[in-house]
């Protein structure tokens, strides 16, 4: 049986305002079984994993094979790639945990920071590539921007409903 508020109505969904929990319906997204869990993974976590694979593949390109397109391109690419990773991670975390808490910003930054460090360590083994802590700082800055933008976008969408 779903929870009933003092006024006799069922509580609203925290992600989709105006939608109420159905009587007897599971309240946690993973409570409805493995099929639902698989759909959530494919829809929200698979893009995170695929983007991480894209970053790994780009990091595996030898330094001598990377063309120079414009000044400071490394900073722009690192910030952009990790901002998008943070966006995807924040989206997956929000949608699979039914939360809109500001703490998701911190989790996204931490996740991207750890992946950025592992990415730089990976580059130690790639010809003509180096492990650069400045890149990790730029990754963290991009992740901060991406996760904050996702949080603001989510809040604006919730306010419009």
PyMOL commands that place a pseudoatom at each C-alpha (Angstrom):
pseudoatom trace, name=CA, resn=UNK, resi=1, chain=A, elem=C, hetatm=0, pos=[0.000, 0.000, 0.000]
pseudoatom trace, name=CA, resn=UNK, resi=2, chain=A, elem=C, hetatm=0, pos=[1.397, 3.444, -0.873]
pseudoatom trace, name=CA, resn=UNK, resi=3, chain=A, elem=C, hetatm=0, pos=[1.901, 6.070, 1.781]
pseudoatom trace, name=CA, resn=UNK, resi=4, chain=A, elem=C, hetatm=0, pos=[-1.050, 8.349, 2.468]
pseudoatom trace, name=CA, resn=UNK, resi=5, chain=A, elem=C, hetatm=0, pos=[-0.607, 11.921, 3.648]
pseudoatom trace, name=CA, resn=UNK, resi=6, chain=A, elem=C, hetatm=0, pos=[-2.645, 13.581, 6.366]
pseudoatom trace, name=CA, resn=UNK, resi=7, chain=A, elem=C, hetatm=0, pos=[-5.081, 14.913, 3.763]
pseudoatom trace, name=CA, resn=UNK, resi=8, chain=A, elem=C, hetatm=0, pos=[-5.706, 11.422, 2.388]
pseudoatom trace, name=CA, resn=UNK, resi=9, chain=A, elem=C, hetatm=0, pos=[-3.798, 11.775, -0.891]
pseudoatom trace, name=CA, resn=UNK, resi=10, chain=A, elem=C, hetatm=0, pos=[-0.729, 9.867, -1.981]
pseudoatom trace, name=CA, resn=UNK, resi=11, chain=A, elem=C, hetatm=0, pos=[2.594, 11.744, -1.906]
pseudoatom trace, name=CA, resn=UNK, resi=12, chain=A, elem=C, hetatm=0, pos=[4.010, 13.310, -5.042]
pseudoatom trace, name=CA, resn=UNK, resi=13, chain=A, elem=C, hetatm=0, pos=[6.978, 11.914, -6.930]
pseudoatom trace, name=CA, resn=UNK, resi=14, chain=A, elem=C, hetatm=0, pos=[10.079, 14.041, -6.069]
pseudoatom trace, name=CA, resn=UNK, resi=15, chain=A, elem=C, hetatm=0, pos=[11.379, 13.921, -9.653]
pseudoatom trace, name=CA, resn=UNK, resi=16, chain=A, elem=C, hetatm=0, pos=[8.077, 14.399, -11.478]
pseudoatom trace, name=CA, resn=UNK, resi=17, chain=A, elem=C, hetatm=0, pos=[5.888, 16.841, -9.510]
pseudoatom trace, name=CA, resn=UNK, resi=18, chain=A, elem=C, hetatm=0, pos=[2.193, 16.260, -9.968]
pseudoatom trace, name=CA, resn=UNK, resi=19, chain=A, elem=C, hetatm=0, pos=[2.659, 12.504, -10.330]
pseudoatom trace, name=CA, resn=UNK, resi=20, chain=A, elem=C, hetatm=0, pos=[1.519, 10.559, -7.301]
pseudoatom trace, name=CA, resn=UNK, resi=21, chain=A, elem=C, hetatm=0, pos=[2.624, 7.122, -6.195]
pseudoatom trace, name=CA, resn=UNK, resi=22, chain=A, elem=C, hetatm=0, pos=[0.106, 4.432, -7.105]
pseudoatom trace, name=CA, resn=UNK, resi=23, chain=A, elem=C, hetatm=0, pos=[-1.395, 2.276, -4.373]
pseudoatom trace, name=CA, resn=UNK, resi=24, chain=A, elem=C, hetatm=0, pos=[0.815, -0.758, -3.833]
pseudoatom trace, name=CA, resn=UNK, resi=25, chain=A, elem=C, hetatm=0, pos=[3.417, 0.380, -6.377]
pseudoatom trace, name=CA, resn=UNK, resi=26, chain=A, elem=C, hetatm=0, pos=[7.064, 0.092, -5.344]
pseudoatom trace, name=CA, resn=UNK, resi=27, chain=A, elem=C, hetatm=0, pos=[8.527, 3.450, -4.364]
pseudoatom trace, name=CA, resn=UNK, resi=28, chain=A, elem=C, hetatm=0, pos=[12.193, 2.717, -5.132]
pseudoatom trace, name=CA, resn=UNK, resi=29, chain=A, elem=C, hetatm=0, pos=[13.143, 2.332, -8.820]
pseudoatom trace, name=CA, resn=UNK, resi=30, chain=A, elem=C, hetatm=0, pos=[14.958, -0.970, -8.216]
pseudoatom trace, name=CA, resn=UNK, resi=31, chain=A, elem=C, hetatm=0, pos=[12.105, -2.435, -6.149]
pseudoatom trace, name=CA, resn=UNK, resi=32, chain=A, elem=C, hetatm=0, pos=[10.144, -3.530, -9.214]
pseudoatom trace, name=CA, resn=UNK, resi=33, chain=A, elem=C, hetatm=0, pos=[12.647, -6.159, -10.273]
pseudoatom trace, name=CA, resn=UNK, resi=34, chain=A, elem=C, hetatm=0, pos=[15.540, -6.976, -12.535]
pseudoatom trace, name=CA, resn=UNK, resi=35, chain=A, elem=C, hetatm=0, pos=[13.797, -5.957, -15.769]
pseudoatom trace, name=CA, resn=UNK, resi=36, chain=A, elem=C, hetatm=0, pos=[13.278, -2.425, -14.500]
pseudoatom trace, name=CA, resn=UNK, resi=37, chain=A, elem=C, hetatm=0, pos=[16.854, -2.328, -13.198]
pseudoatom trace, name=CA, resn=UNK, resi=38, chain=A, elem=C, hetatm=0, pos=[18.151, -3.338, -16.632]
pseudoatom trace, name=CA, resn=UNK, resi=39, chain=A, elem=C, hetatm=0, pos=[16.123, -0.619, -18.338]
pseudoatom trace, name=CA, resn=UNK, resi=40, chain=A, elem=C, hetatm=0, pos=[17.438, 1.981, -15.899]
pseudoatom trace, name=CA, resn=UNK, resi=41, chain=A, elem=C, hetatm=0, pos=[20.999, 0.859, -16.556]
pseudoatom trace, name=CA, resn=UNK, resi=42, chain=A, elem=C, hetatm=0, pos=[20.604, 1.003, -20.322]
pseudoatom trace, name=CA, resn=UNK, resi=43, chain=A, elem=C, hetatm=0, pos=[18.867, 4.353, -20.267]
pseudoatom trace, name=CA, resn=UNK, resi=44, chain=A, elem=C, hetatm=0, pos=[20.973, 6.189, -17.702]
pseudoatom trace, name=CA, resn=UNK, resi=45, chain=A, elem=C, hetatm=0, pos=[24.215, 4.366, -16.826]
pseudoatom trace, name=CA, resn=UNK, resi=46, chain=A, elem=C, hetatm=0, pos=[25.182, 2.973, -20.228]
pseudoatom trace, name=CA, resn=UNK, resi=47, chain=A, elem=C, hetatm=0, pos=[25.766, 6.483, -21.655]
pseudoatom trace, name=CA, resn=UNK, resi=48, chain=A, elem=C, hetatm=0, pos=[28.135, 7.160, -18.728]
pseudoatom trace, name=CA, resn=UNK, resi=49, chain=A, elem=C, hetatm=0, pos=[30.078, 3.968, -19.430]
pseudoatom trace, name=CA, resn=UNK, resi=50, chain=A, elem=C, hetatm=0, pos=[30.188, 4.645, -23.187]
pseudoatom trace, name=CA, resn=UNK, resi=51, chain=A, elem=C, hetatm=0, pos=[31.447, 8.218, -22.643]
pseudoatom trace, name=CA, resn=UNK, resi=52, chain=A, elem=C, hetatm=0, pos=[34.123, 6.890, -20.279]
pseudoatom trace, name=CA, resn=UNK, resi=53, chain=A, elem=C, hetatm=0, pos=[35.143, 4.461, -23.028]
pseudoatom trace, name=CA, resn=UNK, resi=54, chain=A, elem=C, hetatm=0, pos=[35.349, 7.350, -25.480]
pseudoatom trace, name=CA, resn=UNK, resi=55, chain=A, elem=C, hetatm=0, pos=[37.627, 9.261, -23.085]
pseudoatom trace, name=CA, resn=UNK, resi=56, chain=A, elem=C, hetatm=0, pos=[39.802, 6.167, -22.599]
pseudoatom trace, name=CA, resn=UNK, resi=57, chain=A, elem=C, hetatm=0, pos=[40.076, 5.629, -26.349]
pseudoatom trace, name=CA, resn=UNK, resi=58, chain=A, elem=C, hetatm=0, pos=[41.053, 9.265, -26.950]
pseudoatom trace, name=CA, resn=UNK, resi=59, chain=A, elem=C, hetatm=0, pos=[43.670, 9.001, -24.210]
pseudoatom trace, name=CA, resn=UNK, resi=60, chain=A, elem=C, hetatm=0, pos=[45.168, 5.955, -25.910]
pseudoatom trace, name=CA, resn=UNK, resi=61, chain=A, elem=C, hetatm=0, pos=[46.077, 7.938, -29.039]
pseudoatom trace, name=CA, resn=UNK, resi=62, chain=A, elem=C, hetatm=0, pos=[49.856, 8.542, -29.131]
pseudoatom trace, name=CA, resn=UNK, resi=63, chain=A, elem=C, hetatm=0, pos=[50.795, 12.183, -28.609]
pseudoatom trace, name=CA, resn=UNK, resi=64, chain=A, elem=C, hetatm=0, pos=[52.519, 12.387, -31.994]
pseudoatom trace, name=CA, resn=UNK, resi=65, chain=A, elem=C, hetatm=0, pos=[49.219, 11.502, -33.738]
pseudoatom trace, name=CA, resn=UNK, resi=66, chain=A, elem=C, hetatm=0, pos=[47.203, 14.351, -32.183]
pseudoatom trace, name=CA, resn=UNK, resi=67, chain=A, elem=C, hetatm=0, pos=[46.830, 17.343, -34.523]
pseudoatom trace, name=CA, resn=UNK, resi=68, chain=A, elem=C, hetatm=0, pos=[46.893, 20.853, -33.111]
pseudoatom trace, name=CA, resn=UNK, resi=69, chain=A, elem=C, hetatm=0, pos=[43.684, 22.691, -34.025]
pseudoatom trace, name=CA, resn=UNK, resi=70, chain=A, elem=C, hetatm=0, pos=[43.933, 25.903, -31.973]
pseudoatom trace, name=CA, resn=UNK, resi=71, chain=A, elem=C, hetatm=0, pos=[45.840, 27.331, -28.982]
pseudoatom trace, name=CA, resn=UNK, resi=72, chain=A, elem=C, hetatm=0, pos=[45.001, 25.817, -25.586]
pseudoatom trace, name=CA, resn=UNK, resi=73, chain=A, elem=C, hetatm=0, pos=[42.868, 23.128, -27.186]
pseudoatom trace, name=CA, resn=UNK, resi=74, chain=A, elem=C, hetatm=0, pos=[43.900, 20.674, -24.498]
pseudoatom trace, name=CA, resn=UNK, resi=75, chain=A, elem=C, hetatm=0, pos=[42.236, 22.805, -21.812]
pseudoatom trace, name=CA, resn=UNK, resi=76, chain=A, elem=C, hetatm=0, pos=[39.046, 23.239, -23.838]
pseudoatom trace, name=CA, resn=UNK, resi=77, chain=A, elem=C, hetatm=0, pos=[38.798, 19.540, -24.667]
pseudoatom trace, name=CA, resn=UNK, resi=78, chain=A, elem=C, hetatm=0, pos=[39.488, 18.363, -21.113]
pseudoatom trace, name=CA, resn=UNK, resi=79, chain=A, elem=C, hetatm=0, pos=[36.948, 20.781, -19.611]
pseudoatom trace, name=CA, resn=UNK, resi=80, chain=A, elem=C, hetatm=0, pos=[34.285, 19.974, -22.207]
pseudoatom trace, name=CA, resn=UNK, resi=81, chain=A, elem=C, hetatm=0, pos=[34.690, 16.212, -22.086]
pseudoatom trace, name=CA, resn=UNK, resi=82, chain=A, elem=C, hetatm=0, pos=[34.566, 16.096, -18.290]
pseudoatom trace, name=CA, resn=UNK, resi=83, chain=A, elem=C, hetatm=0, pos=[31.692, 18.592, -18.084]
pseudoatom trace, name=CA, resn=UNK, resi=84, chain=A, elem=C, hetatm=0, pos=[29.670, 16.228, -20.275]
pseudoatom trace, name=CA, resn=UNK, resi=85, chain=A, elem=C, hetatm=0, pos=[30.750, 13.211, -18.199]
pseudoatom trace, name=CA, resn=UNK, resi=86, chain=A, elem=C, hetatm=0, pos=[29.587, 15.009, -15.041]
pseudoatom trace, name=CA, resn=UNK, resi=87, chain=A, elem=C, hetatm=0, pos=[26.280, 15.866, -16.743]
pseudoatom trace, name=CA, resn=UNK, resi=88, chain=A, elem=C, hetatm=0, pos=[25.730, 12.220, -17.690]
pseudoatom trace, name=CA, resn=UNK, resi=89, chain=A, elem=C, hetatm=0, pos=[26.765, 10.967, -14.246]
pseudoatom trace, name=CA, resn=UNK, resi=90, chain=A, elem=C, hetatm=0, pos=[24.509, 13.479, -12.469]
pseudoatom trace, name=CA, resn=UNK, resi=91, chain=A, elem=C, hetatm=0, pos=[21.615, 12.489, -14.726]
pseudoatom trace, name=CA, resn=UNK, resi=92, chain=A, elem=C, hetatm=0, pos=[22.129, 8.780, -14.035]
pseudoatom trace, name=CA, resn=UNK, resi=93, chain=A, elem=C, hetatm=0, pos=[22.500, 9.328, -10.300]
pseudoatom trace, name=CA, resn=UNK, resi=94, chain=A, elem=C, hetatm=0, pos=[19.375, 11.500, -10.156]
pseudoatom trace, name=CA, resn=UNK, resi=95, chain=A, elem=C, hetatm=0, pos=[17.181, 9.223, -12.237]
pseudoatom trace, name=CA, resn=UNK, resi=96, chain=A, elem=C, hetatm=0, pos=[18.137, 5.953, -10.562]
pseudoatom trace, name=CA, resn=UNK, resi=97, chain=A, elem=C, hetatm=0, pos=[17.945, 7.275, -6.998]
pseudoatom trace, name=CA, resn=UNK, resi=98, chain=A, elem=C, hetatm=0, pos=[14.922, 9.613, -7.287]
pseudoatom trace, name=CA, resn=UNK, resi=99, chain=A, elem=C, hetatm=0, pos=[16.841, 12.493, -5.783]
pseudoatom trace, name=CA, resn=UNK, resi=100, chain=A, elem=C, hetatm=0, pos=[17.449, 16.105, -6.697]
pseudoatom trace, name=CA, resn=UNK, resi=101, chain=A, elem=C, hetatm=0, pos=[19.781, 16.788, -3.770]
pseudoatom trace, name=CA, resn=UNK, resi=102, chain=A, elem=C, hetatm=0, pos=[22.638, 19.256, -4.227]
pseudoatom trace, name=CA, resn=UNK, resi=103, chain=A, elem=C, hetatm=0, pos=[24.961, 16.506, -2.958]
pseudoatom trace, name=CA, resn=UNK, resi=104, chain=A, elem=C, hetatm=0, pos=[24.810, 14.966, -6.424]
pseudoatom trace, name=CA, resn=UNK, resi=105, chain=A, elem=C, hetatm=0, pos=[27.109, 17.808, -7.527]
pseudoatom trace, name=CA, resn=UNK, resi=106, chain=A, elem=C, hetatm=0, pos=[29.755, 16.630, -5.072]
pseudoatom trace, name=CA, resn=UNK, resi=107, chain=A, elem=C, hetatm=0, pos=[29.395, 13.004, -6.103]
pseudoatom trace, name=CA, resn=UNK, resi=108, chain=A, elem=C, hetatm=0, pos=[29.694, 13.885, -9.776]
pseudoatom trace, name=CA, resn=UNK, resi=109, chain=A, elem=C, hetatm=0, pos=[32.811, 15.992, -9.172]
pseudoatom trace, name=CA, resn=UNK, resi=110, chain=A, elem=C, hetatm=0, pos=[34.411, 13.241, -7.076]
pseudoatom trace, name=CA, resn=UNK, resi=111, chain=A, elem=C, hetatm=0, pos=[33.599, 10.588, -9.677]
pseudoatom trace, name=CA, resn=UNK, resi=112, chain=A, elem=C, hetatm=0, pos=[35.029, 12.684, -12.518]
pseudoatom trace, name=CA, resn=UNK, resi=113, chain=A, elem=C, hetatm=0, pos=[38.078, 13.639, -10.482]
pseudoatom trace, name=CA, resn=UNK, resi=114, chain=A, elem=C, hetatm=0, pos=[38.889, 9.982, -9.790]
pseudoatom trace, name=CA, resn=UNK, resi=115, chain=A, elem=C, hetatm=0, pos=[38.326, 9.061, -13.432]
pseudoatom trace, name=CA, resn=UNK, resi=116, chain=A, elem=C, hetatm=0, pos=[40.490, 12.019, -14.518]
pseudoatom trace, name=CA, resn=UNK, resi=117, chain=A, elem=C, hetatm=0, pos=[43.320, 10.811, -12.279]
pseudoatom trace, name=CA, resn=UNK, resi=118, chain=A, elem=C, hetatm=0, pos=[43.034, 7.288, -13.693]
pseudoatom trace, name=CA, resn=UNK, resi=119, chain=A, elem=C, hetatm=0, pos=[42.994, 8.755, -17.207]
pseudoatom trace, name=CA, resn=UNK, resi=120, chain=A, elem=C, hetatm=0, pos=[46.227, 10.658, -16.559]
pseudoatom trace, name=CA, resn=UNK, resi=121, chain=A, elem=C, hetatm=0, pos=[47.858, 7.545, -15.084]
pseudoatom trace, name=CA, resn=UNK, resi=122, chain=A, elem=C, hetatm=0, pos=[46.771, 5.635, -18.184]
pseudoatom trace, name=CA, resn=UNK, resi=123, chain=A, elem=C, hetatm=0, pos=[48.564, 8.199, -20.346]
pseudoatom trace, name=CA, resn=UNK, resi=124, chain=A, elem=C, hetatm=0, pos=[51.874, 7.258, -18.671]
pseudoatom trace, name=CA, resn=UNK, resi=125, chain=A, elem=C, hetatm=0, pos=[51.767, 4.098, -20.771]
pseudoatom trace, name=CA, resn=UNK, resi=126, chain=A, elem=C, hetatm=0, pos=[50.895, 5.808, -24.077]
pseudoatom trace, name=CA, resn=UNK, resi=127, chain=A, elem=C, hetatm=0, pos=[53.783, 6.859, -26.361]
pseudoatom trace, name=CA, resn=UNK, resi=128, chain=A, elem=C, hetatm=0, pos=[54.474, 10.629, -26.374]
pseudoatom trace, name=CA, resn=UNK, resi=129, chain=A, elem=C, hetatm=0, pos=[51.837, 11.270, -23.669]
pseudoatom trace, name=CA, resn=UNK, resi=130, chain=A, elem=C, hetatm=0, pos=[52.436, 12.446, -20.120]
pseudoatom trace, name=CA, resn=UNK, resi=131, chain=A, elem=C, hetatm=0, pos=[50.669, 12.458, -16.781]
pseudoatom trace, name=CA, resn=UNK, resi=132, chain=A, elem=C, hetatm=0, pos=[49.840, 16.106, -16.117]
pseudoatom trace, name=CA, resn=UNK, resi=133, chain=A, elem=C, hetatm=0, pos=[48.208, 17.218, -12.854]
pseudoatom trace, name=CA, resn=UNK, resi=134, chain=A, elem=C, hetatm=0, pos=[47.056, 20.443, -14.519]
pseudoatom trace, name=CA, resn=UNK, resi=135, chain=A, elem=C, hetatm=0, pos=[44.829, 18.309, -16.755]
pseudoatom trace, name=CA, resn=UNK, resi=136, chain=A, elem=C, hetatm=0, pos=[43.277, 16.791, -13.617]
pseudoatom trace, name=CA, resn=UNK, resi=137, chain=A, elem=C, hetatm=0, pos=[42.511, 20.303, -12.323]
pseudoatom trace, name=CA, resn=UNK, resi=138, chain=A, elem=C, hetatm=0, pos=[40.890, 21.194, -15.642]
pseudoatom trace, name=CA, resn=UNK, resi=139, chain=A, elem=C, hetatm=0, pos=[38.927, 17.921, -15.564]
pseudoatom trace, name=CA, resn=UNK, resi=140, chain=A, elem=C, hetatm=0, pos=[37.648, 18.800, -12.080]
pseudoatom trace, name=CA, resn=UNK, resi=141, chain=A, elem=C, hetatm=0, pos=[36.733, 22.325, -13.188]
pseudoatom trace, name=CA, resn=UNK, resi=142, chain=A, elem=C, hetatm=0, pos=[34.842, 20.958, -16.185]
pseudoatom trace, name=CA, resn=UNK, resi=143, chain=A, elem=C, hetatm=0, pos=[33.094, 18.402, -13.945]
pseudoatom trace, name=CA, resn=UNK, resi=144, chain=A, elem=C, hetatm=0, pos=[32.107, 21.174, -11.546]
pseudoatom trace, name=CA, resn=UNK, resi=145, chain=A, elem=C, hetatm=0, pos=[30.584, 23.220, -14.347]
pseudoatom trace, name=CA, resn=UNK, resi=146, chain=A, elem=C, hetatm=0, pos=[28.816, 20.200, -15.863]
pseudoatom trace, name=CA, resn=UNK, resi=147, chain=A, elem=C, hetatm=0, pos=[27.296, 18.990, -12.611]
pseudoatom trace, name=CA, resn=UNK, resi=148, chain=A, elem=C, hetatm=0, pos=[26.164, 22.480, -11.561]
pseudoatom trace, name=CA, resn=UNK, resi=149, chain=A, elem=C, hetatm=0, pos=[24.607, 23.086, -14.975]
pseudoatom trace, name=CA, resn=UNK, resi=150, chain=A, elem=C, hetatm=0, pos=[22.763, 19.763, -14.756]
pseudoatom trace, name=CA, resn=UNK, resi=151, chain=A, elem=C, hetatm=0, pos=[21.503, 20.585, -11.259]
pseudoatom trace, name=CA, resn=UNK, resi=152, chain=A, elem=C, hetatm=0, pos=[20.313, 24.038, -12.364]
pseudoatom trace, name=CA, resn=UNK, resi=153, chain=A, elem=C, hetatm=0, pos=[18.696, 22.593, -15.494]
pseudoatom trace, name=CA, resn=UNK, resi=154, chain=A, elem=C, hetatm=0, pos=[16.921, 19.990, -13.386]
pseudoatom trace, name=CA, resn=UNK, resi=155, chain=A, elem=C, hetatm=0, pos=[15.700, 22.551, -10.846]
pseudoatom trace, name=CA, resn=UNK, resi=156, chain=A, elem=C, hetatm=0, pos=[14.421, 24.843, -13.613]
pseudoatom trace, name=CA, resn=UNK, resi=157, chain=A, elem=C, hetatm=0, pos=[12.507, 21.960, -15.180]
pseudoatom trace, name=CA, resn=UNK, resi=158, chain=A, elem=C, hetatm=0, pos=[10.978, 21.059, -11.824]
pseudoatom trace, name=CA, resn=UNK, resi=159, chain=A, elem=C, hetatm=0, pos=[9.927, 24.659, -11.196]
pseudoatom trace, name=CA, resn=UNK, resi=160, chain=A, elem=C, hetatm=0, pos=[8.234, 24.921, -14.598]
pseudoatom trace, name=CA, resn=UNK, resi=161, chain=A, elem=C, hetatm=0, pos=[5.936, 21.992, -13.876]
for i in range(1, 161): cmd.bond("trace and resi %d" % i, "trace and resi %d" % (i + 1))
show_as sticks, trace
zoom trace
